[in-house]
């Protein structure tokens, strides 16, 4: 389900469980951290849909997770050669399997043709 569909269903229409509503609000908070931080701190309503479902602890937990995720992404980018090596090995392995499967099919077809002649 798209984020906009989740927002409509869980936050605008009030359907789903409280956990689903809160999870949707958290996704929005990750997209607009400054606005949601201000809304939770000040209690103001506005464009921060679902902010009333979140606490400061919720935001801290979500934002720390995002920081850890960004650190992991940066680490992978810094290890570019390592990453490319894995991707290349995976790609080559898939290509080799594809070629082997094609060879098996061709050999089977050749054997069938030889058997019928």
N, C-alpha and C positions, 0 to 999 in steps of 0.2 A: 504494500500500500504506500502510495506517495506521501510525503510529509504534508502536503496541502490537504489530502484526503484525511489523514490522521487528525490534523488541526480541526477540520470541519467536524468530523465524527466525535472526537473525544473532548475537544475544548469548546467548540461552538454549540454542538448539539448535546453535549454532556453525556454521551453514551460511553459504554465501556467501563472497565473497572477503574478505581482510583489509581491503581498502578499504571495502567495504560495512559490515563490522563496526565499523570506526573511525568512519565517517560517522554511523552510528546512535548510537554513544557520544557523538559530538560534539553531535548533536541533543539528547540527554539533558542533556549538560553545559550547553547554552545555556538549558535550562529550570530547572536547579538549579545556577547558577554557584558559589555559596558551597560547597555540599556537594562538588562535583567538584573545586574548587580545593583544599579541605582533603584530599580523598582523594588527589590527585596529590602534594601537598606531603608528607603524612604517610605515604602508602603504605597507609593503612588501607582495609580492605574494609568493605562494609556495604551501604547502600541505593544506593550509586553504581554501578549496573550498567555494566560495560564501562570503568570508570575506569582499569583496568590497561592498556588499549589506548592511553591518552592520555598525552602528555607535557606539561610546563609550556608549551613552545613551541606545542603544538597549542592549548592553552586560550587562550594570549595571542592567537594569530592569530584564533581563533573569537570571542573577546570583543571584540577590536578591530573586527572586522567587524560585530558587533552594535551597537557604539557608533556606527560610521559609519551604519549603517542607521537607528538611532534619531535621529541628527542629521538625516538626510534627511527622516524623517517629521516631525520638529519644524519644519524649514524649510518643508515643504509646509503644515503647519498654520498657520504664521505668514503664509504667502502665501495665505491663504484666498480672497481675492477672485480672485487669479490662477487658483487651482485651480478655483473654481466657474465661472469664465469658460470654461475649457477643457471642463469637463464639460457645461456648458450648450450650447456650440457643437457638441460631439459629439452630444448628445441631439437638438438641433434638426436637425442634418444627417441623422441617422438617421430622424427623423420626416418630414423633407422627402422623403427617398428613398422612404419607405413611401408617402407620399401620391402622389408621382409614379408609382410602380409601380401603385398602385390606379387612378389616373387613366388610365394607359395601358391597363390591363385593361378599364376601363369603356369607353374610347373604342374599343378593338378589338371589344368585344362589341356596341357600338352600330353600328359599321361592318358587322359580320357580319349583324346584324338588318336593317339598311337594304339590304344586298345581296340578302337572301333575300326581301324584300317587293316 
